């Protein structure tokens, strides 16, 4: 009994590492599909209930909405091109969820992507939730706040009103 337990204990880190590799491969393929404007491959790597949160405060897309929004970009032959320069992946104890963050080189310069991947019933990994943020150096935050103050004030007022109506 002890040798079996010890063998399983020794193999567990290898299984987690393998799962991290699989999640990383999905993220790489997803970014590649966008750069090559492969609409079917890109959205095929997301769950049917996926959420994509973009850099604009109004961009909180459900899967179907994001597909509709993105279609014209893919139809032009190039959606967007993100190259990973740093990535961290973590696997849940049951091995069915992964959460990750990645630093990306993009047309918007450095961005941060973070999200959740879910292992599907067939054993494949798909992106269930993705958040894209523009990385702003701390020394430039005041400038950015100044640039977005007016629009954010109007949007915040509208969002608060909408939220109160829902309550």
C-alpha positions in Angstrom: 0.0 0.0 0.0 2.8 2.4 0.9 4.6 2.1 -2.4 1.4 2.8 -4.4 0.7 5.8 -2.2 4.2 7.1 -2.6 4.2 6.6 -6.3 0.9 8.5 -6.6 2.3 11.2 -4.5 5.3 11.5 -6.7 3.3 11.6 -9.9 0.8 14.3 -8.7 3.2 17.2 -9.4 3.8 15.8 -12.9 0.0 15.7 -13.6 -0.4 19.3 -12.4 2.6 20.4 -14.6 1.0 18.6 -17.5 -2.3 20.3 -17.0 -0.5 23.7 -16.8 1.1 22.9 -20.1 -2.3 22.1 -21.6 -3.8 25.4 -20.4 -0.8 27.3 -21.7 -1.2 25.6 -25.1 -4.9 26.6 -25.2 -4.0 30.2 -24.4 -1.2 30.2 -27.1 -3.6 28.7 -29.7 -6.3 31.3 -28.8 -3.9 34.2 -29.3 -2.6 32.7 -32.5 -6.2 32.2 -33.8 -6.9 35.9 -33.2 -3.6 37.0 -35.0 -4.5 34.8 -37.9 -8.2 35.9 -37.9 -9.4 32.3 -37.4 -12.8 33.0 -36.0 -13.9 29.4 -35.6 -10.7 28.3 -33.8 -10.7 31.4 -31.6 -14.3 31.0 -30.3 -13.9 27.2 -30.3 -11.4 27.6 -27.5 -13.9 29.4 -25.3 -16.8 27.8 -23.3 -20.3 28.5 -24.6 -20.9 30.5 -21.4 -17.6 32.4 -21.5 -17.2 36.0 -20.5 -14.7 38.4 -22.1 -14.0 41.7 -20.3 -12.2 44.2 -22.4 -10.2 47.3 -21.7 -13.2 49.7 -21.9 -15.5 49.9 -18.9 -18.5 49.0 -21.0 -16.9 45.8 -22.4 -18.3 43.0 -20.4 -19.2 40.5 -23.1 -21.1 37.3 -22.9 -19.9 34.7 -25.4 -22.5 35.3 -28.1 -22.2 39.1 -27.8 -18.5 38.9 -28.0 -18.7 36.8 -31.1 -21.0 39.3 -32.8 -18.8 42.3 -31.7 -15.6 40.5 -32.9 -16.8 39.1 -36.2 -16.1 42.3 -38.3 -12.5 42.3 -37.0 -11.9 38.7 -38.0 -13.6 39.3 -41.3 -11.0 41.9 -42.1 -8.3 39.3 -42.0 -6.6 40.3 -38.7 -8.3 40.6 -35.4 -5.6 41.4 -32.8 -2.2 40.2 -32.1 -1.1 39.4 -28.5 2.3 37.9 -27.7 2.8 36.5 -24.2 5.9 37.7 -22.4 5.1 36.3 -19.0 2.5 33.8 -17.7 1.4 32.1 -14.5 -1.0 29.2 -14.4 -2.5 27.6 -11.3 -4.6 24.4 -11.2 -7.4 23.6 -8.7 -7.0 20.6 -6.4 -9.6 18.7 -8.3 -7.8 19.5 -11.6 -10.9 20.9 -13.3 -10.2 24.6 -13.1 -7.2 26.7 -13.9 -6.7 30.4 -13.3 -4.0 32.4 -14.9 -2.5 35.8 -15.5 -0.3 36.8 -18.4 1.6 39.9 -19.5 1.1 40.6 -23.2 2.8 42.6 -25.9 0.0 44.1 -27.9 -0.8 46.9 -30.3 -1.8 48.8 -27.1 1.7 48.1 -25.7 1.8 46.0 -22.5 -1.5 44.6 -21.3 -2.4 42.1 -18.6 -4.7 39.2 -19.3 -6.2 37.1 -16.6 -8.9 34.5 -16.4 -10.2 31.1 -15.7 -10.1 28.0 -17.9 -12.3 25.0 -17.3 -11.7 21.3 -18.2 -14.5 20.1 -20.3 -16.1 16.6 -20.1 -14.0 15.5 -23.0 -10.8 16.4 -21.1 -10.1 19.5 -23.2 -9.4 22.9 -21.6 -11.4 26.0 -22.7 -11.4 29.6 -21.6 -14.4 30.4 -19.5 -13.5 34.0 -18.4 -10.9 36.4 -19.6 -10.1 40.0 -18.5 -7.9 42.2 -20.6 -6.4 45.3 -18.9 -4.0 47.9 -20.2 -1.0 48.0 -17.9 -0.4 51.6 -16.8 2.9 52.5 -15.1 2.3 53.8 -11.6 4.0 57.1 -12.5 1.5 57.7 -15.3 -1.7 57.0 -13.4 -2.5 60.7 -12.7 -2.2 61.5 -16.4 -4.5 58.6 -17.3 -7.1 59.7 -14.7 -7.0 63.2 -16.1 -7.6 61.8 -19.6 -10.6 59.7 -18.6 -12.1 61.8 -15.8 -15.0 63.3 -17.9 -16.1 60.2 -19.7 -15.8 58.0 -16.6 -17.8 60.5 -14.5 -20.7 60.3 -17.0 -20.5 56.6 -17.3 -20.3 56.1 -13.5 -23.4 58.2 -13.0 -25.3 56.1 -15.6 -24.1 52.8 -14.2 -25.1 53.7 -10.7 -28.5 54.7 -11.9 -28.9 51.5 -13.8 -27.7 49.5 -10.8 -30.2 51.2 -8.5 -33.0 50.5 -10.9 -32.2 46.8 -10.8 -32.2 46.7 -7.0 
